[in-house]
Amino acid sequence: MAKEVTGFVKLQVKGGAANPSPPIGPALGSKGINIMEFCKQFNARTQDLQGKVLPVIITVYSDKSFDFIIKKPPVAIALKEVAKLKSGSSESNRKKVGSVTWQQIETIAQEKMPDLNCFTIESAMSMVAGTARSLGLTVTGESPLKK
């Protein structure tokens, strides 16, 4: 018989660096999850992604057990890595702080495709390009997207 789901917890945690301090401890403790058990499992599964921010969706069951899904790093973080930026522009429509190419956007879109809410690589690239513009990045080169 299937376990009864009592809730979900969504967190963004750095790979290999989960610890019981806030925000992880209070979020999991309020649902009755064994915090140290989650930290051990998460750190073991994300050893190869040290330091990258990873979204995690934790499914909590009625017997206080849990499962979790680790998603790919957010698009904004991937774009900042590619453009070698610490942060985006404070006024993205006026101050441009860097640039990315359509080739880089396609790479990020392909990597993030399973987590995005789209079916084609073109729509995924459009979403990534929109995030780039919101960060104050200029998209250079010829657009491969259909007009």
DSSP file (Angstrom, degrees, kcal/mol; ACC not computed):
  #  RESIDUE AA STRUCTURE BP1 BP2  ACC     N-H-->O    O-->H-N    N-H-->O    O-->H-N    TCO  KAPPA ALPHA  PHI   PSI    X-CA   Y-CA   Z-CA
    1    1 A M              0   0    0      0, 0.0     2,-0.1     0, 0.0     0, 0.0   0.000 360.0 360.0 360.0 140.4    0.0    0.0    0.0
    2    2 A A        -     0   0    0      1,-0.1     2,-0.1     0, 0.0     0, 0.0  -0.358 360.0-109.9 -72.2 148.2    1.3    3.5   -0.9
    3    3 A K        -     0   0    0      1,-0.1     2,-0.5    -2,-0.1    -1,-0.1  -0.442  32.3-111.7 -74.6 151.7    2.4    5.9    1.8
    4    4 A E        -     0   0    0     -2,-0.1    58,-2.5     2,-0.0     2,-0.4  -0.749  26.4-134.1 -88.2 125.8    0.2    8.9    2.5
    5    5 A V  E     +A   61   0A   0     -2,-0.5    56,-0.3    56,-0.2     3,-0.1  -0.646  23.8 179.1 -79.9 128.0    1.9   12.2    1.6
    6    6 A T  E     -     0   0A   0     54,-2.8     2,-0.3    -2,-0.4    55,-0.2   0.596  58.3 -38.2-104.7 -14.3    1.5   14.9    4.3
    7    7 A G  E     -A   60   0A   0     53,-1.4    53,-3.2     2,-0.0     2,-0.3  -0.968  47.4-110.9 172.1 174.1    3.4   17.7    2.6
    8    8 A F  E     -A   59   0A   0     -2,-0.3     2,-0.4    51,-0.2    51,-0.2  -0.950  15.7-159.4-127.1 147.9    6.2   19.1    0.5
    9    9 A V  E     -A   58   0A   0     49,-2.3    49,-3.2    -2,-0.3     2,-0.5  -0.998   7.0-161.2-127.5 127.5    9.2   21.2    1.5
   10   10 A K  E     +A   57   0A   0     -2,-0.4     2,-0.3    47,-0.2    47,-0.2  -0.941  20.6 162.7-111.0 126.4   11.0   23.2   -1.2
   11   11 A L  E     -A   56   0A   0     45,-2.4    45,-3.2    -2,-0.5     2,-0.5  -0.918  35.2-138.9-135.0 160.0   14.5   24.4   -0.4
   12   12 A Q  E     +A   55   0A   0     -2,-0.3     2,-0.4    43,-0.2    41,-0.1  -0.978  34.5 172.5-120.3 116.1   17.6   25.7   -2.2
   13   13 A V  E     -A   54   0A   0     41,-2.5    41,-2.9    -2,-0.5     2,-0.3  -0.936  35.8-110.8-127.3 143.4   20.7   24.2   -0.7
   14   14 A K  E >   -A   53   0A   0     -2,-0.4     3,-2.0    39,-0.2    39,-0.2  -0.555  49.1 -97.2 -71.9 136.4   24.4   24.4   -1.8
   15   15 A G  T 3  S+     0   0    0     37,-2.9    36,-2.0    34,-0.5    -1,-0.1  -0.272 103.6   2.1 -57.3 131.5   25.6   21.0   -3.0
   16   16 A G  T 3  S+     0   0    0     26,-0.3    -1,-0.3    34,-0.2    27,-0.1   0.548 113.7  90.0  71.1   8.0   27.5   19.0   -0.4
   17   17 A A    <   +     0   0    0     -3,-2.0     2,-0.3    25,-0.1    -3,-0.2   0.049  45.2 138.7-126.9  26.9   26.9   21.7    2.3
   18   18 A A        +     0   0    0     21,-0.3    25,-0.1    -5,-0.1    -5,-0.0  -0.579  22.9 163.9 -74.2 131.8   23.6   20.8    3.9
   19   19 A N        -     0   0    0     -2,-0.3     6,-0.3     2,-0.2     5,-0.3  -0.948  49.7-104.7-143.1 163.4   23.6   21.2    7.7
   20   20 A P  S    S+     0   0    0      0, 0.0     8,-0.1     0, 0.0    16,-0.1   0.466  85.5 104.0 -74.0   1.2   20.9   21.5   10.4
   21   21 A S  S >> S-     0   0    0      1,-0.2     4,-1.4     4,-0.1     3,-1.0  -0.303  78.7 -35.8 -75.1 166.8   21.3   25.3   10.8
   22   22 A P  T 34 S+     0   0    0      0, 0.0    -1,-0.2     0, 0.0    -3,-0.0  -0.286 121.7  25.9 -58.4 147.2   18.6   27.6    9.4
   23   23 A P  T 3> S+     0   0    0      0, 0.0     4,-1.4     0, 0.0     5,-0.2  -1.000 129.0  41.1 -88.4  -8.0   17.0   27.6    6.8
   24   24 A I  H <> S+     0   0    0     -3,-1.0     4,-2.4    -5,-0.3     5,-0.3   0.948 112.2  52.2 -68.8 -50.0   17.1   23.7    6.6
   25   25 A G  H  X S+     0   0    0     -4,-1.4     4,-3.0    -6,-0.3     5,-0.2   0.933 113.0  40.9 -54.5 -57.2   16.7   22.8   10.2
   26   26 A P  H  > S+     0   0    0      0, 0.0     4,-1.8     0, 0.0    -1,-0.2   0.874 114.7  52.9 -62.7 -36.7   13.5   24.8   11.0
   27   27 A A  H  < S+     0   0    0     -4,-1.4     4,-0.4     1,-0.2    -2,-0.2   0.918 118.6  34.7 -65.3 -42.8   11.9   23.9    7.6
   28   28 A L  H >X>S+     0   0    0     -4,-2.4     5,-2.1    -5,-0.2     3,-0.9   0.863 114.0  57.9 -79.9 -36.6   12.4   20.2    8.1
   29   29 A G  H ><5S+     0   0    0     -4,-3.0     3,-1.0    -5,-0.3    -2,-0.2   0.856  99.8  58.2 -62.0 -36.4   11.8   20.2   11.9
   30   30 A S  T 3<5S+     0   0    0     -4,-1.8    -1,-0.3     1,-0.3    -2,-0.2   0.747 108.6  46.4 -67.4 -22.0    8.4   21.7   11.5
   31   31 A K  T <45S-     0   0    0     -3,-0.9    -1,-0.3    -4,-0.4    -2,-0.2   0.477 117.4-113.3 -95.9  -4.5    7.4   18.7    9.3
   32   32 A G  T <<5 +     0   0    0     -3,-1.0     2,-0.2    -4,-0.5    -3,-0.2   0.692  62.9 151.8  83.2  19.4    8.9   16.2   11.8
   33   33 A I      < -     0   0    0     -5,-2.1     2,-0.9     1,-0.1    -1,-0.3  -0.588  57.3-107.9 -84.6 145.0   11.7   15.0    9.4
   34   34 A N     >  -     0   0    0     30,-0.5     4,-1.8    -2,-0.2     5,-0.1  -0.636  34.3-162.1 -70.1 106.8   14.9   13.7   10.8
   35   35 A I  H  > S+     0   0    0     -2,-0.9     4,-2.5     1,-0.2    -1,-0.2   0.899  83.9  49.4 -65.1 -44.8   17.2   16.6    9.9
   36   36 A M  H  > S+     0   0    0      1,-0.2     4,-2.4     2,-0.2    -1,-0.2   0.864 108.4  54.3 -66.1 -35.1   20.5   14.9   10.2
   37   37 A E  H  > S+     0   0    0      2,-0.2     4,-2.3     1,-0.2    -1,-0.2   0.917 110.2  46.8 -64.1 -42.8   19.3   12.0    8.0
   38   38 A F  H  X S+     0   0    0     -4,-1.8     4,-3.1     2,-0.2     5,-0.3   0.943 111.8  50.9 -62.3 -47.3   18.3   14.4    5.3
   39   39 A C  H  X S+     0   0    0     -4,-2.5     4,-2.6     1,-0.2   -21,-0.3   0.905 111.2  48.0 -58.7 -43.7   21.7   16.2    5.5
   40   40 A K  H  X S+     0   0    0     -4,-2.4     4,-2.0     2,-0.2    -1,-0.2   0.938 115.4  44.0 -62.7 -47.9   23.6   13.0    5.3
   41   41 A Q  H  X S+     0   0    0     -4,-2.3     4,-2.1     2,-0.2    -2,-0.2   0.922 115.5  48.0 -64.4 -44.4   21.7   11.7    2.2
   42   42 A F  H  X S+     0   0    0     -4,-3.1     4,-1.3     1,-0.2   -26,-0.3   0.935 112.6  47.8 -63.0 -47.4   21.7   15.1    0.5
   43   43 A N  H  < S+     0   0    0     -4,-2.6    -1,-0.2    -5,-0.3    -2,-0.2   0.864 111.5  51.4 -63.7 -35.9   25.5   15.6    1.0
   44   44 A A  H >< S+     0   0    0     -4,-2.0     3,-0.7    -5,-0.2    -1,-0.2   0.901 112.7  45.0 -66.8 -40.2   26.2   12.1   -0.2
   45   45 A R  H 3< S+     0   0    0     -4,-2.1    -1,-0.2     1,-0.2    -2,-0.2   0.650 117.4  44.5 -79.2 -14.5   24.2   12.6   -3.4
   46   46 A T  T >< S+     0   0    0     -4,-1.3     3,-1.2    -5,-0.2    -1,-0.2   0.081  71.5 115.5-118.6  24.4   25.6   16.0   -4.2
   47   47 A Q  G X  S+     0   0    0     -3,-0.7     3,-0.8     1,-0.3    -1,-0.1   0.871  79.4  51.5 -59.6 -37.4   29.3   15.5   -3.5
   48   48 A D  G 3  S+     0   0    0      1,-0.2    -1,-0.3    -3,-0.2    -2,-0.1   0.563 105.9  56.5 -78.9  -8.0   30.2   16.1   -7.2
   49   49 A L  G X  S+     0   0    0     -3,-1.2     3,-1.7     3,-0.1   -34,-0.5  -0.194  77.3 173.0-114.0  39.2   28.2   19.4   -7.2
   50   50 A Q  T <   +     0   0    0     -3,-0.8   -34,-0.2     1,-0.2     3,-0.1  -0.227  67.1   2.5 -54.1 127.7   30.1   21.1   -4.3
   51   51 A G  T 3  S+     0   0    0    -36,-2.0     2,-0.3     1,-0.2    -1,-0.2   0.228  95.5 124.1  84.1 -14.4   29.1   24.7   -3.8
   52   52 A K    <   -     0   0    0     -3,-1.7   -37,-2.9   -38,-0.1     2,-0.4  -0.623  66.9-117.5 -81.2 138.4   26.4   24.9   -6.6
   53   53 A V  E     -A   14   0A   0     -2,-0.3   -39,-0.2   -39,-0.2    24,-0.1  -0.626  36.8-171.5 -75.7 125.4   22.9   26.0   -5.4
   54   54 A L  E     -A   13   0A   0    -41,-2.9   -41,-2.5    -2,-0.4     2,-0.2  -0.976  20.7-132.5-124.6 126.1   20.5   23.2   -6.0
   55   55 A P  E     -A   12   0A   0      0, 0.0    16,-2.8     0, 0.0     2,-0.4  -0.567  27.0-165.9 -71.8 138.5   16.7   23.3   -5.6
   56   56 A V  E     -AB  11  70A   0    -45,-3.2   -45,-2.4    -2,-0.2     2,-0.6  -0.991  13.7-160.3-129.2 133.8   15.4   20.3   -3.6
   57   57 A I  E     -AB  10  69A   0     12,-2.2    12,-2.2    -2,-0.4     2,-0.5  -0.964  13.7-163.3-114.0 116.7   11.8   19.1   -3.3
   58   58 A I  E     -AB   9  68A   0    -49,-3.2   -49,-2.3    -2,-0.6     2,-0.6  -0.872   6.3-152.5-103.8 125.2   11.2   17.0   -0.3
   59   59 A T  E     -AB   8  67A   0      8,-2.9     8,-1.8    -2,-0.5     2,-0.4  -0.869  12.6-155.3 -96.6 123.3    8.1   14.8   -0.1
   60   60 A V  E     -AB   7  66A   0    -53,-3.2   -54,-2.8    -2,-0.6   -53,-1.4  -0.847   6.6-155.7-103.2 132.9    7.1   14.1    3.5
   61   61 A Y  E >   -A    5   0A   0      4,-2.6     3,-1.8    -2,-0.4   -56,-0.2  -0.630  30.3-106.6-105.1 164.9    5.0   11.0    4.4
   62   62 A S  T 3  S+     0   0    0    -58,-2.5   -57,-0.1     1,-0.3    -1,-0.1   0.760 118.3  57.9 -63.5 -26.5    2.6   10.4    7.3
   63   63 A D  T 3  S-     0   0    0    -59,-0.2    -1,-0.3     2,-0.0     3,-0.1   0.192 121.1-106.6 -89.2  18.6    5.2    8.0    9.0
   64   64 A K  S <  S+     0   0    0     -3,-1.8   -30,-0.5     1,-0.3    -2,-0.1   0.567  81.4 128.6  68.0  12.5    7.7   10.9    9.1
   65   65 A S        -     0   0    0    -32,-0.1    -4,-2.6    -5,-0.0     2,-0.3  -0.455  40.0-162.2 -85.8 170.8    9.8    9.3    6.3
   66   66 A F  E     -B   60   0A   0     -6,-0.2     2,-0.3    -2,-0.1    -6,-0.2  -0.989  20.2-159.5-152.6 158.0   10.8   11.3    3.2
   67   67 A D  E     -B   59   0A   0     -8,-1.8    -8,-2.9    -2,-0.3     2,-0.4  -0.928  18.4-160.4-128.2 155.7   12.0   11.3   -0.4
   68   68 A F  E     -B   58   0A   0     -2,-0.3     2,-0.5   -10,-0.2   -10,-0.2  -1.000  12.0-151.2-144.1 150.6   13.6   14.1   -2.2
   69   69 A I  E     -B   57   0A   0    -12,-2.2   -12,-2.2    -2,-0.4     2,-0.6  -0.962  13.1-150.0-116.2 129.0   14.3   15.2   -5.8
   70   70 A I  E     -B   56   0A   0     -2,-0.5   -14,-0.2   -14,-0.2     2,-0.1  -0.887  17.2-160.9-101.0 125.1   17.4   17.3   -6.6
   71   71 A K        -     0   0    0    -16,-2.8    41,-0.0    -2,-0.6     0, 0.0  -0.448  28.3 -84.1 -97.8 174.1   16.9   19.6   -9.6
   72   72 A K        -     0   0    0     -2,-0.1    -1,-0.1     1,-0.1     3,-0.1  -0.366  60.1 -82.5 -72.1 156.1   19.4   21.3  -11.8
   73   73 A P        -     0   0    0      0, 0.0   -19,-0.2     0, 0.0    -1,-0.1  -0.244  60.6 -86.7 -57.4 149.1   20.9   24.7  -10.6
   74   74 A P     >  -     0   0    0      0, 0.0     4,-1.9     0, 0.0     3,-0.3  -0.187  32.8-119.3 -58.2 150.5   18.6   27.7  -11.4
   75   75 A V  H  > S+     0   0    0      1,-0.2     4,-2.7     2,-0.2     5,-0.2   0.881 112.0  57.5 -59.0 -41.5   19.0   29.3  -14.8
   76   76 A A  H  > S+     0   0    0      1,-0.2     4,-2.2     2,-0.2    -1,-0.2   0.889 107.3  47.6 -60.1 -39.7   20.1   32.7  -13.3
   77   77 A I  H  > S+     0   0    0     -3,-0.3     4,-2.0     2,-0.2    -1,-0.2   0.903 111.6  50.0 -68.7 -41.0   23.0   31.0  -11.5
   78   78 A A  H  X S+     0   0    0     -4,-1.9     4,-2.3     2,-0.2    -2,-0.2   0.903 111.3  49.4 -63.1 -41.0   24.1   29.2  -14.6
   79   79 A L  H  X S+     0   0    0     -4,-2.7     4,-2.6     1,-0.2    -2,-0.2   0.905 109.5  50.8 -64.8 -41.5   24.0   32.5  -16.6
   80   80 A K  H  X>S+     0   0    0     -4,-2.2     5,-2.6    -5,-0.2     4,-0.5   0.880 110.4  50.5 -64.8 -36.3   26.0   34.3  -14.0
   81   81 A E  H ><5S+     0   0    0     -4,-2.0     3,-0.7     3,-0.2    -2,-0.2   0.934 112.1  46.3 -63.5 -46.8   28.6   31.5  -14.1
   82   82 A V  H 3<5S+     0   0    0     -4,-2.3    -2,-0.2     1,-0.2    -1,-0.2   0.893 117.3  42.8 -64.2 -41.2   28.9   31.7  -17.9
   83   83 A A  H 3<5S-     0   0    0     -4,-2.6    -1,-0.2    -5,-0.2    -2,-0.2   0.471 109.1-125.7 -84.4  -1.8   29.1   35.5  -17.9
   84   84 A K  T <<5 +     0   0    0     -3,-0.7     2,-0.3    -4,-0.5    -3,-0.2   0.931  58.8 146.3  56.0  51.3   31.5   35.4  -14.9
   85   85 A L      < -     0   0    0     -5,-2.6    -1,-0.2     1,-0.1     3,-0.1  -0.841  50.1-152.6-115.1 152.3   29.4   37.8  -12.8
   86   86 A K  S    S-     0   0    0      1,-0.3     2,-0.3    -2,-0.3    -1,-0.1   0.815  83.8  -4.5 -86.5 -37.9   28.8   38.0   -9.1
   87   87 A S  S    S-     0   0    0     -7,-0.1    -1,-0.3    48,-0.0     3,-0.1  -0.967  75.9-102.7-150.3 165.1   25.4   39.5   -9.5
   88   88 A G        -     0   0    0     -2,-0.3    48,-0.2     1,-0.2     2,-0.2  -0.110  53.7 -71.2 -79.5-177.7   23.0   40.9  -12.1
   89   89 A S        -     0   0    0     46,-2.9     3,-0.4     1,-0.1    -1,-0.2  -0.477  27.6-140.7 -76.8 145.0   22.3   44.5  -13.0
   90   90 A S  S    S+     0   0    0      1,-0.3     2,-0.4    -2,-0.2    -1,-0.1   0.794 105.5  30.9 -74.6 -27.5   20.3   46.6  -10.6
   91   91 A E  S >> S-     0   0    0      4,-0.2     4,-3.0     1,-0.1     3,-1.4  -0.775  75.1-179.8-128.1  85.9   18.6   48.2  -13.6
   92   92 A S  T 34 S+     0   0    0     -3,-0.4    -1,-0.1    -2,-0.4    43,-0.1   0.764  79.4  52.9 -63.3 -27.7   18.5   45.5  -16.2
   93   93 A N  T 34 S+     0   0    0     41,-0.1    -1,-0.3     1,-0.1     3,-0.1   0.680 124.4  24.5 -82.1 -15.3   16.8   47.6  -18.9
   94   94 A R  T <4 S+     0   0    0     -3,-1.4     2,-0.7     1,-0.2    -2,-0.2   0.782 117.6  51.6-112.8 -48.4   19.3   50.4  -18.6
   95   95 A K     <  -     0   0    0     -4,-3.0     2,-0.5     2,-0.0    -1,-0.2  -0.851  65.3-161.5-102.0 115.3   22.7   49.0  -17.3
   96   96 A K        -     0   0    0     -2,-0.7    41,-0.2     1,-0.1    40,-0.1  -0.817   7.9-176.4 -93.7 132.7   24.0   46.0  -19.1
   97   97 A V        -     0   0    0     39,-2.5     2,-0.3    -2,-0.5    40,-0.2   0.481  59.6 -24.6-109.8  -4.9   26.7   44.1  -17.1
   98   98 A G  E     -c  137   0B   0     38,-0.9    40,-2.5   -13,-0.0     2,-0.3  -0.979  58.5-113.1 179.9-173.2   27.8   41.4  -19.5
   99   99 A S  E     -c  138   0B   0     -2,-0.3     2,-0.3    38,-0.3    40,-0.2  -0.990  12.8-166.1-146.3 155.1   26.9   39.3  -22.5
  100  100 A V  E     -c  139   0B   0     38,-2.5    40,-2.9    -2,-0.3     2,-0.2  -0.945  21.8-124.4-134.3 156.3   26.2   35.7  -23.5
  101  101 A T  E  >  -c  140   0B   0     -2,-0.3     4,-2.1    38,-0.2    40,-0.2  -0.582  25.0-113.8 -98.2 163.7   26.0   34.0  -26.9
  102  102 A W  H  > S+     0   0    0     38,-1.1     4,-2.4     1,-0.2     5,-0.2   0.823 117.9  59.9 -64.2 -30.1   23.1   32.0  -28.3
  103  103 A Q  H  > S+     0   0    0      2,-0.2     4,-1.9     1,-0.2    -1,-0.2   0.919 106.6  45.7 -62.8 -44.0   25.4   28.9  -28.1
  104  104 A Q  H  > S+     0   0    0      2,-0.2     4,-2.3     1,-0.2    -2,-0.2   0.886 111.8  52.2 -66.5 -38.8   25.8   29.4  -24.4
  105  105 A I  H  X S+     0   0    0     -4,-2.1     4,-2.6     1,-0.2    -2,-0.2   0.900 108.6  50.8 -63.5 -40.5   22.0   29.9  -24.0
  106  106 A E  H  X S+     0   0    0     -4,-2.4     4,-2.4     2,-0.2    -1,-0.2   0.903 109.2  51.0 -64.6 -40.3   21.4   26.7  -25.9
  107  107 A T  H  X S+     0   0    0     -4,-1.9     4,-2.0     2,-0.2    -2,-0.2   0.928 112.7  45.2 -61.3 -46.5   23.8   24.7  -23.7
  108  108 A I  H  X S+     0   0    0     -4,-2.3     4,-2.3     1,-0.2    -2,-0.2   0.905 112.5  52.1 -64.5 -41.6   22.1   26.0  -20.5
  109  109 A A  H  X S+     0   0    0     -4,-2.6     4,-1.2     1,-0.2    -2,-0.2   0.898 109.8  48.6 -63.0 -41.3   18.6   25.3  -22.0
  110  110 A Q  H  < S+     0   0    0     -4,-2.4    -1,-0.2     1,-0.2    -2,-0.2   0.895 113.2  47.5 -66.1 -39.1   19.6   21.7  -22.8
  111  111 A E  H  < S+     0   0    0     -4,-2.0    -2,-0.2     1,-0.2    -1,-0.2   0.888 119.4  38.7 -67.0 -39.2   21.0   21.2  -19.4
  112  112 A K  H >X S+     0   0    0     -4,-2.3     3,-1.8     1,-0.2     4,-1.0   0.521  85.6 105.3 -90.2  -7.8   17.9   22.7  -17.6
  113  113 A M  G >< S+     0   0    0     -4,-1.2     3,-0.7     1,-0.3     5,-0.3   0.800  73.0  57.1 -48.2 -43.5   15.3   21.2  -20.0
  114  114 A P  G 34 S+     0   0    0      0, 0.0    -1,-0.3     0, 0.0    -2,-0.1   0.804 111.9  43.3 -61.8 -26.1   13.9   18.5  -17.7
  115  115 A D  G <4 S+     0   0    0     -3,-1.8    -2,-0.2    -4,-0.1     2,-0.1   0.615  97.5  92.8 -93.4 -14.2   13.1   21.1  -15.0
  116  116 A L  S << S-     0   0    0     -4,-1.0     2,-1.0    -3,-0.7     8,-0.1  -0.405  79.7-121.6 -84.2 159.6   11.5   23.7  -17.4
  117  117 A N  S    S+     0   0    0     -2,-0.1     2,-0.3     7,-0.1    -1,-0.1  -0.458  80.1  86.5 -95.7  59.1    7.9   24.0  -18.2
  118  118 A C        -     0   0    0     -2,-1.0    -2,-0.1    -5,-0.3     3,-0.0  -0.961  61.7-146.1-152.8 167.4    8.3   23.6  -22.0
  119  119 A F  S    S+     0   0    0     -2,-0.3     2,-0.3     1,-0.0    -1,-0.1   0.670  76.3  56.4-112.7 -23.2    8.5   20.9  -24.7
  120  120 A T  S  > S-     0   0    0      1,-0.1     4,-1.8    -7,-0.0     5,-0.1  -0.803  74.3-127.1-115.1 156.1   10.9   22.2  -27.3
  121  121 A I  H  > S+     0   0    0     -2,-0.3     4,-2.5     1,-0.2     5,-0.2   0.828 110.0  59.9 -67.1 -30.9   14.5   23.4  -27.1
  122  122 A E  H  > S+     0   0    0      2,-0.2     4,-2.0     1,-0.2    -1,-0.2   0.922 106.6  44.9 -63.5 -44.0   13.5   26.7  -28.9
  123  123 A S  H  > S+     0   0    0      2,-0.2     4,-2.0     1,-0.2    -1,-0.2   0.866 112.6  52.0 -69.1 -34.2   11.0   27.5  -26.1
  124  124 A A  H  X S+     0   0    0     -4,-1.8     4,-2.3     2,-0.2    -2,-0.2   0.905 109.6  49.6 -65.4 -40.8   13.6   26.6  -23.5
  125  125 A M  H  X S+     0   0    0     -4,-2.5     4,-2.6     1,-0.2    -2,-0.2   0.877 108.4  53.6 -65.0 -37.2   16.1   28.9  -25.2
  126  126 A S  H  X S+     0   0    0     -4,-2.0     4,-2.0     2,-0.2    -1,-0.2   0.904 109.4  48.1 -63.3 -41.7   13.5   31.7  -25.2
  127  127 A M  H  X S+     0   0    0     -4,-2.0     4,-1.9     2,-0.2    -2,-0.2   0.915 113.0  47.3 -64.7 -43.6   13.0   31.3  -21.5
  128  128 A V  H  X S+     0   0    0     -4,-2.3     4,-2.2     1,-0.2    -2,-0.2   0.896 110.9  52.0 -65.8 -40.3   16.8   31.3  -20.8
  129  129 A A  H  X S+     0   0    0     -4,-2.6     4,-2.2     1,-0.2    -1,-0.2   0.883 108.0  52.4 -63.9 -38.1   17.2   34.4  -23.0
  130  130 A G  H  X S+     0   0    0     -4,-2.0     4,-1.9     2,-0.2    -1,-0.2   0.895 109.0  49.0 -63.5 -40.6   14.5   36.2  -21.1
  131  131 A T  H  X S+     0   0    0     -4,-1.9     4,-1.4     2,-0.2    -2,-0.2   0.889 108.9  54.0 -65.1 -39.0   16.2   35.4  -17.8
  132  132 A A  H  <>S+     0   0    0     -4,-2.2     5,-2.6     1,-0.2     4,-0.5   0.922 108.5  48.3 -61.3 -44.4   19.5   36.7  -19.3
  133  133 A R  H ><5S+     0   0    0     -4,-2.2     3,-1.0     1,-0.2    -1,-0.2   0.879 108.4  54.8 -64.3 -36.7   17.8   40.0  -20.2
  134  134 A S  H 3<5S+     0   0    0     -4,-1.9   -42,-0.2     1,-0.3    -1,-0.2   0.792 105.9  52.6 -66.4 -27.3   16.4   40.2  -16.7
  135  135 A L  T 3<5S-     0   0    0     -4,-1.4   -46,-2.9    -3,-0.3    -1,-0.3   0.560 124.0-105.0 -82.2  -8.6   19.9   39.9  -15.3
  136  136 A G  T < 5S+     0   0    0     -3,-1.0   -39,-2.5    -4,-0.5   -38,-0.9   0.738  73.4 142.6  89.5  24.9   21.1   42.7  -17.5
  137  137 A L  E   < -c   98   0B   0     -5,-2.6     2,-0.4   -41,-0.2    -1,-0.3  -0.782  46.6-134.2 -99.0 143.7   23.0   40.5  -19.9
  138  138 A T  E     -c   99   0B   0    -40,-2.5   -38,-2.5    -2,-0.3     2,-0.7  -0.817  14.4-138.6 -93.5 134.2   23.1   41.2  -23.7
  139  139 A V  E     -c  100   0B   0     -2,-0.4     2,-0.2   -40,-0.2   -38,-0.2  -0.850  26.6-161.9 -95.5 115.1   22.4   38.2  -25.9
  140  140 A T  E     +c  101   0B   0    -40,-2.9   -38,-1.1    -2,-0.7     2,-0.1  -0.608  40.3  33.6-100.6 157.1   24.9   38.4  -28.8
  141  141 A G  S    S-     0   0    0     -2,-0.2     2,-0.4   -40,-0.2    -2,-0.0  -0.323  98.1 -36.3  98.2 179.5   24.9   36.7  -32.2
  142  142 A E        -     0   0    0     -2,-0.1   -40,-0.1     1,-0.1    -2,-0.1  -0.651  62.7-120.4 -82.3 128.9   22.2   35.6  -34.6
  143  143 A S        -     0   0    0     -2,-0.4    -1,-0.1     1,-0.2    -2,-0.1  -0.549  17.6-162.8 -72.3 123.4   19.0   34.4  -33.0
  144  144 A P        +     0   0    0      0, 0.0    -1,-0.2     0, 0.0     2,-0.1   0.510  57.4 111.0 -81.7  -3.5   18.2   30.8  -34.0
  145  145 A L  S    S-     0   0    0      1,-0.1     2,-0.2   -23,-0.1    -2,-0.1  -0.447  76.2-111.9 -75.0 143.1   14.7   31.1  -32.7
  146  146 A K              0   0    0     -2,-0.1    -1,-0.1     1,-0.1     0, 0.0  -0.498 360.0 360.0 -72.7 140.2   11.9   31.2  -35.3
  147  147 A K              0   0    0     -2,-0.2    -1,-0.1     0, 0.0    -2,-0.0   0.443 360.0 360.0 -98.2 360.0   10.2   34.5  -35.6
